[in-house]
Amino acid sequence: KIKEWDDNVIYPQAFVIIDLNNIKDINDSHGHEEGDTIIKKAASTLIVNQEPNTDIIRTDGNEFLVYMVGYSEKDVISYTRKIYKELKKNLTKECRNVLIFNNLDRNYPRILWKN
């Protein structure tokens, strides 16, 4: 989709990055199956809350990027906070901390929680 993004002339364009920290520690202490379960829960949370004109990409073993086209700054910030709440609700027990930020809100990046 990168070529499609490069050719996109609709603005604004924004991104939200979600970084699930400590997956390696979880894999080491609880096994890769537990780490995979956390990643799948995060992916599911993002998919269930996906907005129109967005793409969700797993960029690394424990990172996701949400690319948003045509959303105002207010909408992107609202979406980021919504994802924060949903991930917190769905992952708190399994994941020690998560970093979530977007390229528009100066109040992010922020570590959302630590167990």
PLY file of the C-alpha trace (Angstrom):
ply
format ascii 1.0
element vertex 115
property float x
property float y
property float z
element edge 114
property int vertex1
property int vertex2
end_header
0.00 0.00 0.00
2.99 2.34 0.24
2.73 3.22 -3.47
-0.96 4.02 -2.93
-0.05 6.22 0.03
2.66 8.01 -1.97
0.14 8.80 -4.70
-2.53 9.99 -2.26
-3.50 13.64 -2.68
-6.10 13.72 0.10
-5.04 15.69 3.16
-4.62 15.72 6.05
-2.80 12.43 6.51
-1.87 11.17 9.94
-0.51 8.13 11.67
-0.94 6.51 15.05
1.77 4.19 16.34
1.11 1.53 18.95
4.16 -0.12 20.54
3.54 -3.13 22.79
6.56 -3.08 25.05
7.99 -6.08 26.91
6.73 -8.73 24.47
10.22 -10.27 24.53
10.08 -10.50 28.33
6.63 -12.09 28.15
7.87 -14.57 25.54
10.86 -15.43 27.72
8.89 -15.84 30.94
5.53 -17.18 29.71
6.35 -18.56 26.26
5.83 -17.34 22.71
2.23 -18.49 22.73
1.42 -15.91 25.43
3.24 -13.17 23.50
1.38 -14.12 20.34
-1.93 -13.99 22.23
-1.21 -10.42 23.35
-0.29 -9.36 19.81
-3.49 -10.96 18.47
-5.60 -9.20 21.11
-4.04 -5.86 20.18
-4.60 -6.51 16.47
-8.20 -7.51 17.13
-8.77 -4.35 19.18
-7.44 -2.22 16.32
-9.54 -4.04 13.71
-12.75 -3.83 15.74
-12.19 -0.08 16.16
-10.98 0.60 12.62
-12.32 3.78 11.04
-13.11 4.29 7.32
-10.15 5.45 5.19
-7.58 3.90 7.49
-5.04 1.13 7.10
-3.66 -0.97 9.97
-0.20 -2.42 9.57
1.89 -4.54 11.87
5.26 -2.88 11.33
7.34 -4.98 13.68
6.91 -7.89 16.04
5.31 -5.67 18.66
4.38 -2.49 16.79
1.39 -1.38 14.76
0.80 1.69 12.61
-2.61 3.10 11.76
-2.52 5.34 8.67
-5.44 7.80 8.55
-6.50 9.84 5.52
-8.79 12.86 5.60
-9.17 13.12 9.37
-8.91 16.39 11.25
-6.44 16.85 14.08
-9.32 16.61 16.54
-10.49 13.31 15.00
-6.99 11.79 15.09
-6.52 12.76 18.71
-9.96 11.39 19.59
-9.17 8.12 17.81
-5.81 7.84 19.59
-7.47 8.27 22.96
-10.20 5.76 22.04
-7.57 3.16 21.09
-5.74 3.91 24.33
-8.87 3.13 26.34
-9.67 -0.02 24.37
-6.14 -1.40 24.60
-6.02 -0.61 28.29
-9.29 -2.48 28.78
-8.18 -5.49 26.71
-4.46 -5.82 27.54
-3.83 -4.50 31.05
-3.29 -7.90 32.65
-0.96 -9.25 29.98
1.22 -6.34 28.93
3.44 -4.30 31.23
3.34 -1.10 29.20
2.22 0.23 25.85
3.37 3.36 24.07
0.84 5.05 21.79
1.24 8.32 19.92
0.24 10.17 16.79
1.96 12.80 14.71
-0.51 15.56 15.66
-1.04 15.55 19.42
1.77 17.12 21.42
0.51 15.34 24.57
1.66 12.03 23.10
3.82 9.91 23.18
2.69 8.73 26.53
3.16 5.42 28.28
-0.41 4.42 28.82
0.00 2.18 31.80
2.40 -0.06 33.65
1.53 -3.17 35.62
0 1
1 2
2 3
3 4
4 5
5 6
6 7
7 8
8 9
9 10
10 11
11 12
12 13
13 14
14 15
15 16
16 17
17 18
18 19
19 20
20 21
21 22
22 23
23 24
24 25
25 26
26 27
27 28
28 29
29 30
30 31
31 32
32 33
33 34
34 35
35 36
36 37
37 38
38 39
39 40
40 41
41 42
42 43
43 44
44 45
45 46
46 47
47 48
48 49
49 50
50 51
51 52
52 53
53 54
54 55
55 56
56 57
57 58
58 59
59 60
60 61
61 62
62 63
63 64
64 65
65 66
66 67
67 68
68 69
69 70
70 71
71 72
72 73
73 74
74 75
75 76
76 77
77 78
78 79
79 80
80 81
81 82
82 83
83 84
84 85
85 86
86 87
87 88
88 89
89 90
90 91
91 92
92 93
93 94
94 95
95 96
96 97
97 98
98 99
99 100
100 101
101 102
102 103
103 104
104 105
105 106
106 107
107 108
108 109
109 110
110 111
111 112
112 113
113 114
